[in-house]
Amino acid sequence: MDRVARHYGRTSDLAGVITARLRAAGLEPGALQPVDLASVDEFHIGGRKATLELARRMRPSPASRVLDIGSGLGGPARTLAEAYGCAVTGIDLTPAFCAAAATLSGWVGLGDQVDFRQGDATALPFADNSFDAAMTIHVAMNIAAKDRMYAEARRVIRPGGVFAVYDVLQGEGGEVHYPVPWARTPDISHLVTRADMETLLTGAGFALSEVTDSTAESQAWFERLAAGMAAAPGGGSRPPTMQVFMGDDFPRMARNQVRNLAERRIRTVSFICSA
């Protein structure tokens, strides 16, 4: 877990770095909408569009209490809160992410609807049946004990609630080319296959209602991202992107992701489950 936190937590003052990049791009933190942060805080494959699609399938209401497991900079949590009016709690292993997520939420006026805590997805600090729904987006790739993670999710979701999972899975094309956004080396990468995931989720007590493979769309999304970085490398006047916290090797990670997706070494799959 410490190695995972170090992989993502290379910059301690993320909010300060993002502020500087926003102002260089002509944007003031106090005059932003959640969508203005999507280039940096929706750092999973497919970005904000993928979050909204997952949320549509979750169908939260304004009365829903939702948990975001592995909440990062808080982008998906804010997207749900803005779009559906629900209250969202995020939990993440990396302290710098939690601190920045709270600051960014204040910028866009959602500080009262979302909150963020530092913690471990395999030992959630919440009582049984605390949430109406939960989601996890591009998180389990770093977690070996997925059985504990999903058992904890089942514990904190009330009976009849929804659990939405969107993750990178092991494909049939062979071993992953590193570095990738979730791991520079294989030691903190723990991918499983779609069949493995279905077994893990049902073993935790969930019933699967929808399974969607979005690999082709993910490949096209990363191809566009990699092409954009190649056309405008660096660029302090551009809005902040994932490179803010991933570092200078992020362009290489993006190129590897295109190759991994094209060769089906990885797949992106989402699961909608009921508790």
Secondary structure as UniProt FT lines:
FT   HELIX           2..8
FT   HELIX           14..24
FT   TURN            25..26
FT   HELIX           29..31
FT   HELIX           34..37
FT   HELIX           38..41
FT   TURN            45..46
FT   HELIX           47..58
FT   TURN            62..63
FT   STRAND          65..69
FT   TURN            72..73
FT   HELIX           75..84
FT   STRAND          87..92
FT   HELIX           95..107
FT   TURN            108..109
FT   TURN            111..113
FT   STRAND          114..118
FT   TURN            121..122
FT   TURN            128..129
FT   STRAND          131..137
FT   HELIX           140..142
FT   HELIX           146..156
FT   STRAND          157..170
FT   TURN            181..182
FT   HELIX           186..188
FT   HELIX           194..203
FT   TURN            204..205
FT   STRAND          207..213
FT   HELIX           215..231
FT   TURN            236..237
FT   HELIX           243..246
FT   TURN            248..249
FT   HELIX           250..262
FT   TURN            263..264
FT   STRAND          266..274
//
